[in-house]
Amino acid sequence: VQLVESGGGLVQAGGSLRLSCAASGYFFSINAMGWYRQAPGKQRELVATITSGGSTNYAYSVKGRFTISRDNAKNTVYLQMNSLKPEDTALYYCNAQVYNELGYPQYWGQGTQVTVSS
């Protein structure tokens, strides 16, 4: 299973970015998908998750500014990021839990850099 992220970049504070992550490979279905981020010198942290049924969960720091969504037909998850702050600067990783012959393994993307300038 491969997860390919796109949409990162450099933006000024207050701006917006939209991240995308497309899953490909062999699996029966995709359960939860999500976005995590890791800033330099910090641990990787949860940003937002979404179940196959559309239930969402957000980190407190991004609530009201970020929106996670998914297109099950395209095996793709999105993260709309508005009102970006310099503290949102990080490498953003896509995560997916799939159902395949191995059971319910999780996979990670390679990461996409988001940099917010003040």
C-alpha positions as CSV (number, residue, x, y, z in Angstrom):
1,V,0.0,0.0,0.0
2,Q,1.3,3.4,-0.9
3,L,0.2,6.8,0.3
4,V,1.2,9.8,-1.7
5,E,0.7,13.3,-0.2
6,S,0.6,16.5,-2.1
7,G,-0.3,20.2,-1.5
8,G,2.3,21.3,0.9
9,G,4.2,24.6,0.5
10,L,5.1,28.0,1.8
11,V,2.3,30.3,2.9
12,Q,2.0,33.5,4.9
13,A,0.3,33.5,8.3
14,G,-3.4,33.7,7.8
15,G,-3.3,31.9,4.5
16,S,-4.7,28.5,3.4
17,L,-3.4,25.3,2.0
18,R,-5.1,22.0,1.0
19,L,-3.3,18.7,1.4
20,S,-4.3,15.6,-0.4
21,C,-3.3,11.9,0.2
22,A,-4.1,9.2,-2.3
23,A,-3.9,5.5,-1.3
24,S,-3.1,2.8,-3.8
25,G,-2.2,-0.8,-3.8
26,Y,-3.9,-4.0,-2.7
27,F,-6.5,-3.8,0.1
28,F,-10.1,-4.8,0.6
29,S,-11.1,-1.5,2.2
30,I,-9.7,1.5,4.1
31,N,-10.8,2.2,7.6
32,A,-9.6,5.3,9.3
33,M,-7.4,7.9,7.5
34,G,-5.7,10.8,9.1
35,W,-3.1,13.5,9.2
36,Y,-0.2,13.8,11.6
37,R,2.6,16.4,11.8
38,Q,6.1,16.6,13.2
39,A,7.9,19.9,13.7
40,P,11.7,20.0,14.2
41,G,12.7,18.8,17.6
42,K,9.2,17.6,18.5
43,Q,7.3,14.4,18.5
44,R,4.9,13.5,15.8
45,E,1.4,14.5,16.8
46,L,-2.2,13.9,15.6
47,V,-3.8,16.6,13.5
48,A,-7.1,15.1,12.4
49,T,-8.6,11.7,11.7
50,I,-11.7,10.5,9.8
51,T,-13.4,7.1,9.8
52,S,-14.8,5.4,6.8
53,G,-18.2,6.6,7.9
54,G,-17.1,10.2,8.1
55,S,-16.7,10.7,11.8
56,T,-13.9,13.2,12.5
57,N,-11.5,14.0,15.3
58,Y,-9.3,17.0,15.6
59,A,-6.4,18.2,17.7
60,Y,-7.5,21.1,19.9
61,S,-4.9,23.4,18.3
62,V,-6.5,23.1,14.9
63,K,-10.2,22.9,15.7
64,G,-12.2,25.5,13.8
65,R,-9.3,26.1,11.3
66,F,-8.6,22.7,9.7
67,T,-11.2,20.4,8.0
68,I,-10.5,16.8,7.2
69,S,-12.6,15.0,4.5
70,R,-12.3,12.0,2.3
71,D,-13.5,10.6,-1.0
72,N,-13.9,6.9,-0.6
73,A,-14.3,6.3,-4.3
74,K,-10.9,7.8,-4.9
75,N,-9.3,6.4,-1.7
76,T,-8.2,9.9,-0.9
77,V,-8.2,12.0,2.2
78,Y,-7.9,15.8,2.3
79,L,-6.9,18.4,4.9
80,Q,-8.1,21.9,4.3
81,M,-6.0,24.3,6.4
82,N,-7.2,27.8,6.9
83,S,-6.0,30.7,9.1
84,L,-2.6,29.1,9.2
85,K,-0.1,30.1,12.0
86,P,3.7,29.9,12.1
87,E,3.3,27.1,14.7
88,D,1.6,25.0,12.1
89,T,4.9,24.7,10.3
90,A,5.8,21.0,10.2
91,L,6.2,17.9,8.0
92,Y,2.7,16.6,7.5
93,Y,2.2,12.8,7.2
94,C,-0.8,10.9,5.9
95,N,-1.9,7.7,7.7
96,A,-4.3,5.0,6.7
97,Q,-5.5,1.8,8.3
98,V,-6.5,-0.7,5.7
99,Y,-8.1,-4.1,5.7
100,N,-6.1,-6.6,3.6
101,E,-4.8,-10.1,3.8
102,L,-2.5,-9.0,6.6
103,G,-5.4,-7.9,8.8
104,Y,-5.6,-4.2,9.7
105,P,-2.1,-2.7,9.2
106,Q,-1.4,1.0,9.2
107,Y,0.6,2.8,6.5
108,W,2.3,6.1,6.3
109,G,3.1,8.5,3.5
110,Q,6.5,10.1,3.0
111,G,5.4,13.5,4.3
112,T,4.8,16.9,2.8
113,Q,6.3,20.1,4.2
114,V,4.1,23.0,5.3
115,T,5.9,26.2,6.2
116,V,4.0,29.2,7.5
117,S,5.9,32.5,7.6
118,S,5.0,35.3,10.0
